[in-house]
Amino acid sequence: MESRWIRISDQEPKDLSGHGSYYLVTVRCDTWDRNITMVMKWCEQIIDGEIRKRWEWEGKTKAEDLEVTYWSKFPLPAVD
């Protein structure tokens, strides 16, 4: 199965475990000269009856100046 890139404005990823799920993401920042691809964790929590969604990187909530533009599931490993 092939992975595909999904525009974040078209569809949000899912937190498959309830503890955060890792995805490949394309990130844009005004101070960078190009977009980069990195691994981030998507988390969904229910706090005070409200669903809170956020990206995490290295155990911290994503900085405000970073904008996730696309996300993708990890490709399946190659099988012989």
N, C-alpha and C positions, 0 to 999 in steps of 0.2 A: 504494500500500500504506500502510495506516495503522499508526502506531506505537502500542504499548500499554505500559502500566506494569506491571512485574512485581515482585512482592514478593521481596526479596532472600532471605528465608527459604525461598521456594518454588523458586527457581532462581538460580544465579549466572550472571553474564554470561560471555562467552568473550573471550579474548585472541586476536583474529583474525589479528594480524600477528606475534606472538611478541615484539613490542616494546612492547606496550600498545595498547589500543583505547579510544577515547573514547566515553562514554555520558552521557546526561542522567540525573541522579540526584536523588532527594529526600533531604534530609539533616535529621536531627534532632539537637539539642543541648540539654542540660538548662538552659543559661543563656539560650537564645533563647525568645521568646514564641510563635514559630510555626516550622513547618518551612519550609525554603527549597529551591528548585530550582537546581541548578548543573551545570556540566560537570566530570566527573572522569575520570581515566584508570584503567582496570582492567589490572593487570599480573599475569602468571603467569610464574614462573621456576623452573627446576629447579636447586636448590642442594644439593649433597651427596646427590643421589638423591631429594630430597624436593621436592614442588611447593609453592612459596611463592606465595600470592595476596595482593594488596593493592590498595587504592585510592590513587591519587596525585592531588594538587591542586597546581598551580603548581610541578611538579617535586619535590615533597616527599611523603613518605608521610603519609596522612591522620592527623590528630590523633586521639588515643584518645577524646576527649570527643565527637567527631562520629560519629553512627551513620547509615549509609546504609540507608534503609528500602525504597526502590523504585528501579528503574532502567528505562531505556527506550533503544532504539536511536534514532538521529536519524531524523526523517522524511525520506523521499525528496524531492528538490527538485521544485517545481512545473514542469510541462512544458506549453508552449503547443501 
